[in-house]
Amino acid sequence: MPALLTPFTPEGMIHRSTLRDLVEHFIELGMDGLYLCGSTGEGLLLSEAERSLVVETAVDAVDGRVPVIVHVGDSSTRAAQQLTRQARDLGADGVASIPPFYYHFSGAEIAAFYRALKETAGELPLYFYNIPDLINSRLDVDLARDLFEDGVIQGMKYTHHDMLTLQGIMEACGGGLNVFSGPDEKLLSFLVMGVDGGIGTTYNCMPELFLGIYQAYRAGDLDRARVLQQQANRVISVMARFNMIPALKAVMAFQGWEVGGPRGPFLPLSSADRDRLRRGLEEVGFFSMKGEFDL
């Protein structure tokens, strides 16, 4: 699933027509679902009304063809519950949330936060979005086990490099937790570890490559999956020289998508940095890889 970016008009409004076009593009390519208003979608930089508009537009465009997971994270329980209610009422198939952030909340407070979201979500699956590098807490094995066994969380997006904890969580939940890899550069590694799939940022600009990795792995062709992951990582290495969200928006523009710039306080890449980014992508074969790798 792409962690879908949020396109903006030149005036900084939600670009609904481009959002619809992106949805159609990814479904036609064969993506298994969409993840809205997460880190890549700049969800925490959007107002509640804007988040609602993104979900409403995307869900309507999907029209039930693939599942839609909506990130509803916020710094307060009340706000996250309202976003959960909003996503549920607009037709989302699941909701996800980072833990509450800024303050150093205890494990009991984090657990209470997710229990409140699940109460609001009702029958919708709730995913724990574990991204400890950006917040003050992380999902540990004991908390994962308790929340899973109590029916609070049904899945997890794991955006971290600690594979020991990942294995511990998956084993503690008896294989029943629906787990998605978060780090794009580790999709294949995480698939080998037993996760169910991936949700990623650069899936937006090279979806065929990540579909190829996933399909090759599922077909047992590890050699092809490894070659494709290595190519993805070359591209990611170039993009990682810059702030990732502005870089992604620039790469999408290189491909002809009218996605606008990033939402402040992000700054768009300068002309010089856009040139550096394009040259770097050319050097690693980004613009020719569909043919080179038979995608």
Salt bridges, closest charged atoms under 4 A:
GLU24 OE1 - ARG65 NH2 2.84
GLU42 OE2 - LYS249 NZ 2.81
GLU50 OE2 - ARG263 NH2 2.94
ASP60 OD2 - ARG20 NH2 2.52
ASP74 OD2 - ARG51 NH1 3.96
ASP89 OD1 - ARG88 NE 3.10
ASP133 OD1 - HIS160 ND1 3.95
ASP142 OD1 - ARG145 NH1 2.99
ASP150 OD2 - ARG115 NH2 2.85
GLU185 OE2 - HIS161 NE2 3.84
GLU208 OE2 - LYS290 NZ 3.23
ASP223 OD1 - ARG226 NH2 3.71
GLU258 OE1 - HIS15 NE2 3.86
ASP273 OD1 - ARG276 NH1 2.89
